[in-house]
Amino acid sequence: MDFTNDSYLTLAAPAYGEFRDRGSKFLAYAFPISETEAVAEHLQQLRQEHLKARHYCYAYRIGLDKNNFRANDDGEPSNSAGRPILGQIDSAGLTNTLVVVVRYFGGTKLGVPGLINAYKSSTAAALDSAQIVERHLRQYYRLSFTYAHMNKLMQAINALGFTMHQQEFTDSSAQVEVSIRWREAAPALRQLKATMAGVYLEQVDELEEIVGLQIEELALK
C-alpha cells in the first residue's frame, strides 16, 4: 500500500445542524469515525433519541483512499437523501466522517428536488458548524515482550516517536499497543528491531526473530 500523502481532513468532534421546510425538520448529526462498525452504533442511538422521526438517512466515507463509502436513503426516493449527504462530505474534502440526517415529516411532500435541497442544506449546516482538523494515517502494532526487555523497549519506543495506547502485564510477560505515523512506520520499525536485537540497521533483514520480543502488525487507521 502506497500513500504519497498520509494526511487527511476529518471532524475533531461531533457536530450538529438543521434545516426546515414546509413543516418538515431535518436534523443533521455529523460524527468522526474510523470504522464501519461505528455507523450502526450512531444510528441506533439516534433512533432511540428520535422515536417519532420518519427517516434516518445517512452517508459516510472512510479511509485515506476514500474507497469505503455508503449513501442510504432509508425509504426516501432513490438518491434524494444519501447522495446529497455524501456530496457535502466530499465537498468539504472529508473522510472518516459519518452524517446522519433525522427527518420529522411535516405533512407536506417536498418532492425530489425539495428533498435533495433539504438533505444537502442540513448536512452543510452541520459541517459548517464542525471543527475540521488534519489527521495522519497511523500504523498500529502490538509488542509482546519479556520483562528483561522492558526498559530498553520503552526507551526505544519513546525515542522513535511511537505513541502508547494500551498496556497489559502478566506475571511473566507484557504487551503494549503502539502506533506511529504511516510514512514513518517502516524506518522506525527497522530501527526498533535493530535496537532490540543489538545489530546494525543493515543486518535487520537477516533477523528471523528477536528473542523475547514479538511484533504484530495491527490496523492502519
ABEGO torsion letter per residue (X at the ends): XBBABABBBBBABBBBBBBBBGGBBBBBBBBBBABAAAAAAAAAAAAAABAABABBBBBBBBEAAGABBBBBAGGBBBGAAAAAAAAAAAAAGBBGBBBBBBBBBAGBBAEAAAAAAAAAAAAAAAAAABBBBBBBBBBBBBBBBBAAAAAAAAAAAAAAGBBBABBBBBAABBBBBBBBBAAAAAAAAAAAAAAAAGBBAAAAAABABBBGBBBBBBBBX
